[in-house]
Amino acid sequence: MSDTNKEQAILLVDGMALLFRAYFASAYGGYIQKTSAGVPVNAVHGFVKYFWDAVERFEPSHVACCWDMGSTTFRTEKYPDYKGNRPEAPDELIPQFSLVKEVVESFGVPNIGIHGFEADDCIGTLSRHFAGDAHVYILSGDHDLLQLVNDDVTVVIMKKGFSNYAVYNPQLLQEEKGLTPPQVIDMKGLMGDTSDNYPGVKGIGEKTALKLVQEYGSIDGILANIDKLPKGVRTKIEAELDMLHLSRELATILTEVPVTCDWNECRWSVDRGRVLSKFEELEFKGLRKIVENSKVV
């Protein structure tokens, strides 16, 4: 990273989070946008709008997009039911998985993923790698990523409605949720995660988990003081110690996975003609103007 400095910033995009959000935001009425050849493109169209808005808002000098590479990861090996409650992707979305990567590539943005790990782990690793030399913005709708927040890493959570973000630094995380970044993991370990389908400690919900984490600092702090806990809470934790530790492990985003990303290849430098050609291929007539009028190309 020879050309980096504190004035530079990289936007790490959680690709699947944007794509799924775009699909369901545009498909809820039953209409699926398709090309004249019948190829569904509604999710890709929405992805571009979300993606472009974030680039214009945060003005990164560099951009990379991270993707899940299948449902089998080290987490499913540790806990086969991990994310096992999730339905199959809608038929109209499946062909858009490859199409959206073509669009990302047309922007000159690298698509990054590694089999056996989730996009979150790639994001965690790259954020750790680049932080300190450039500011890191992480764009997602997944609150698990809040564990990565620090003075050099800002997590941008997409909220309901277009162009609506919660921009988390350590101060906002503490003010809004009463947590430090590592405590985001401890909360998940205690209460589990219904979306990712791991239980944590049965009978301990968000309110109790928050109280315990704030009082004792961490799961380790709670266990070191387990004799001080109310009998009911203590009994629940002691009955689920193995699952508590496993849930904490499942909730932890890795920051040292074997993923590489060349800094110079991430530089935001759009070939307008290449993007417009891809838009024409996908019949994105309405999106042409966001490129033609954009301040970021």
Secondary structure by P-SEA (a helix, b strand, c coil): cccccccbbbbbbaaaaaaaaaaaaaccccbbbbcccccccaaaaaaaaaaaaaaaaccccbbbbbbbcccccccccccccccccccccccccccaaaaaaaaaaaacbbbbbbccccaaaaaaaaaaaacccbbbbbbcccccccccccccbbbbbbcccccccccccaaaaaaaccccaaaaaaaaaacccccccccccccccaaaaaaaaaacccaaaaaaacccccaaaaaaaaacaaaaaaaaaaacccccccbbbbccccccccaaaaaaaaaaaaccccaaaaaaacccc
